[in-house]
Amino acid sequence: MPTGRRPAAADTGFDVTIGIAAITTPDGYIIAVTDTRVSFGGWHPADDRGIPKMFQLTSDGMWNAMFAGPIDHCRSVIARIKADLGNKESVPASEVTDVAERAYTHVLRDVWAKSHIVQFDYSGVSDFIDRGLQNLGAENYDRLIKGTSKNPLI
């Protein structure tokens, strides 16, 4: 590990990706760059031409998104954002932000439900909230909720 500087995530064994954005001066354009490398947690060699990590969100090209993280989750978030925005043009930043936050929340809830509550025959998060405490009892309900706090996606 290099001395004289704080270790980077890659130095400590964490997976990393490249996503850089800069705002130009004085005109305020945003320039974005990302890599396409995909790694497979040591199960398979990394692929430098694995997947695009930047996607156009609006048909006018005004808004784009970059991602880093589990590919299936990120692609699901991007797909939901694009579906919710539709073919709109000149979408204000506040709307894109709201749509992105809702999409991210929806996908994470879906991941949580599939990972934790589907095995208990709940159809989704709403069903779990409505019936979970009564069906599982306070101790099991709390244990299930606390167990999810160790999940980095929740």
Secondary structure by P-SEA (a helix, b strand, c coil): ccccccccccccbbbbbbbbbbbccccbbbbbbbbcccccccccccccccccccccccccccbbbbbbccaaaaaaaaaaaaaaacccccccaaaaaaaaaaaaaaaaaaaaaaacccccccccaaaaaacccccccaaaaaaaaaaacccccc
